Amino acid sequence: MSVEQTAPPRALRPAERIAVAVDVADRVRLLELVQALKGEVGLFKLGKEVFTALGPAAVELVRAEGAQVFLDLKYHDIPNTVAGAVHAAGRLGVRMLTVHASGGEAMLRAAHEAAQAAAVPPLVIAVTVLTSLADADLERLGLAGPVAQAVERLARLALGAGADGLVASAQEVGRLRRGLGTAPWLITPGIRPAGAGHQDQARVATPGQAAADGADVLVVGRPITQAPDPVAAARAIAAELGGGAP
Ligand code: C5P
């Protein structure tokens, strides 16, 4: 665990560094969370659950409330199909979206080019190796490991092909920031404020640790959405990130 700041984060206010993962399937609950939290966090991360349940209306709901969307659908397909999906996401006005780096260089370039065509280009954030996979899984998949090396290989491939940043677990973020410098956006899930329950997350970091290791944006779901007071939970995280600065 690093206690030193390994790289200065880009100039973001503490609240802008929080992406709240809204893993719900219900429109009313989504609206309730967005209305409560839109002044407290930078992004609402909409993933496969909410998008499959509600479709683009989920993105439109967040945008209509004046808030930003991180569309986490982890695109992985042939370049033409991914380019079409990224174009569509751009038209919906998302701020950030995810693709799988393992989709390969041509797919990553197609995603980058499609993003650039949007009026406000969304940031293309690449997923390297899913944190649910261990060295033995890579071996069974016939992929060169260990995981740490595969992460670095895929990270460099993605950034070289135009990705703006990476999803980096709390375990990876310090190493990636040191190795890749300040340019890439690093987005870190698995965040648990001290004292919060871990739920199904095996390895977690506090907001302060992840930020000190070089994360730009922290993905926080249940510690905010399932807190008795989600606004207070988001404010406590922002305070940890910025000493309470506005
Ligand atoms: O509720 P919690 O804070 O665990 O939510 C974390 C969010 O980040 C979920 O939407 C989860 O799918 C996502 N995520 C993750 N670990 C990764 C990549 C994404 O927890 N390695």
Residues whose N, C-alpha, C, O or C-beta is under 5 A from the ligand:
A	BS01	C5P	A21 G47 T131 P189 G190 I191 V219 V220 G221 R222 P223
